[in-house]
Amino acid sequence: MKPDADRDRVLHSADQNTADQYQRFLCNRGGCFLTKGVPRAINVTLLPTPVSRTAYNHVVSAQEPLNKLIELSSRDVDFVTRTIEPCTKVDYLAKRLLDIYSQCVSDESQITLGMYRHDYMFHSPDPTGEDAIHNGNFKMVEANLMSAALLGTGTHALELHNQVLARELPDRKQPYKKSLGPMVRGIASAWGLYDRPGSVFLFLVAPDDFNWFDQQKIIDTLWDGYGIMSMKMTYEEFMEEGELRSDNRYYVRGKEIAIFYFRSMWNEDHYKTEKHWEIRLKMEKSLAVKVPNIRHQCINLKLFQQAYLNKGVVEKYLTEGESALVRSVFAELYQLAPGEEGDKAAQLAFDDPRGWVLKPSREGGGNNIWEEEMLQKLTQLHGSEEREAFVLMQRLNPPHVPNRVVRNEPNEKAKLSDIFDTTGELGLFCVYVADSQRKVLVNEVAGPLMRTKPAANNEGGIAIGIGVMDSVVFAE
């Protein structure tokens, strides 16, 4: 990126006192994770990551038509079935999801609540060049339609950086929009459509979930702003205690459930027994709102990112202008089914191993396969039906941005890193609400989330401590 004397001044002048102030700010706001049950402040960049205002506004403008595409295409039984069915022989999760979808998609009584986070990287032809921030566009990494985390935590990183900029770099501007408020308004809208006073918003969480504080922000905002009560339990606890009554409404611990919010159950490994699948089907058939419903859980498979690239697919559901806008933020993806077309796609990786990444269709971070390992996997999969469960995606090259990181551990002083090159991934939280007559009541971009990792690392998971929380500032 271009030399920036004022930004460099802040990076070089930060010290232990700066790191301590960051840690205290985050602890005071609840910007924390749980590590083995003990709270710790989130790891966060010293300064927000600069992005092109033009590119940012463009990708934001694509979100509402993208949300519309997800909803309309998820109701197209032929499209969904045709996309998933070929990989059901090798992907058990896809097979079971499609089975539930087939049994439930025709139910017209359901309220729709979508809580999404669409993730993007800025793709630059020269990520280390001076004009890298302005030379390129945001391209989609993935759509997260299930368990889209870091809603509250991202708000705290934004709040922290906003104060830092006001003090140190007052001429710099952020897209200062807190995602939490619009997302919770969407929940409250869907709860109002369910229209059963006293009913609750139920989090279905993983055991030992490190994201307790993130979820608590939603709980507190729902109660303080709307008087909506929340509950939290694991899927296994709900299996034992949940009761589906004759009116097709679910109850647990004496409370009626208005909305199921899945913060787990996105992976095949989460469905340990046949009973897990039976309960998931009962939940889908019940009158409660599901986040996600089975339509959106199916569309969450990465197969659909590739399917949307096929000629005429997007245009079936969107206007010409909307279609062009949505297509402009898609990265290149190829299906890898056995046969000539799949072989041609696989050859792209062999011709340019650093230009592509191999991705399994299922949800969850840390599953991407890179470079030499990718070539080995593709060689192993050649001629196999198992290759159907993967997609080949264009490798995105975000700008390299010098920054520092404040790292935190439980019961320890904050640690401030040296300056190193980072790359960022932009998430855009969106909320979508439609009533049982398919009338759209909410389709909104709630706000941004930025996560950053060392430029030298391929993967950048927050949970494994490589990626850190960040926010966005406009590069003028």
Secondary structure, DSSP 8 states (H G I E B T S, - for coil): ----HHHHHHHHH--HHHHHHHHHHHHHHT-EEEETTEEEE--EESS-EEEEHHHHHHHHHTHHHHHHHHHHHHT-HHHHHHHHGGGTTT-HHHHHHHHHHHHHTT-----EEEEEEEEEEEE-SSTTSTTTTTSSEEEEEEEE-SS---HHHHHHHHHHHHHHHHHH-TT-------SHHHHHHHHHHHHHHH--TT-EEEEEE-TT-TTHHHHHHHHHHHHHHH---EEEEEHHHHHHH-EE-TTS-EEETTEEEEEEEESS--SGGG--SHHHHHHHHHHHHSSSEEES-HHHHHHTSTHHHHHTTSTTHHHHHS-HHHHHHHHTT---EEE--SSHHHHHHHHHHHH-GGGEEEEESSS-SS--EEHHHHHHHHHHHTT-GGGGGEEEEE------EEE-EEE--TTS--EE---EEEEEEEEEEEEEEE-TT--EEEEEEEEEEEEEEETT-S---TTTTSSEEE-EEEE-
